[in-house]
Amino acid sequence: MSKNFIHCLILSFFLLLPHFAYAHSLYEMQLSCFSGFLHPLQGADHIVAILAVGFWAAQLRGVAMWLLPLTFVSVMTLGGLLGTSGISLDYAETFILVSGFVLSILAVKNVQFDLKVSALIVGFFALFHGFAHGAEIADSADLISYSMGFICATSLLHLAGIGLARTLHVVKFKRSQI
């Protein structure tokens, strides 16, 4: 398979799912670690962006392979706290949708920014993802348990993105990088 074909295939996968954006419902439900875990998996907008971060990080290699996912999870957690505090963050869902497009293109095109710039881009979008998670936590929810659930799911999606890059042989890992 040619490299361009693989890039088109990956970009198509990431861009075919935007109709699932705004997948967040604001109804109250029983919130626990399990429901927190399910939240990022229920909206393709989250799945696409988070997989793209892992995919992009794998291509950047080295420190970026752990720094970008860690930045995403850390800033997402901060955004989650903002969401629970009642602060309004305009256009959060729009930025989540845009993040899927932007991060997918950066991943597919293997854009090589300075590591700080890459981390800033990832952190910017992570803030909105976290805010959406936090805004949906009901008053009766266990904040810690729910948060641990969405942090775990997000981390697993990052690992899946890294694994996808490796499976598609876009990234050649040396034994010392695994």
Secondary structure, DSSP 8 states (H G I E B T S, - for coil): --HHHHHHHHHHHHHS-GGG-S---------SHHHHHHHHHH-HHHHHHHHHHHHHHHHH-TTHHHHHHHHHHHHHHHHHHHHHTT---TTHHHHHHHHHHHHHHHHHTT----HHHHHHHHHHHHHHHHHHHHHT--TTS-HHHHHHHHHHHHHHHHHHHHHHHHHTTSS---GGG-
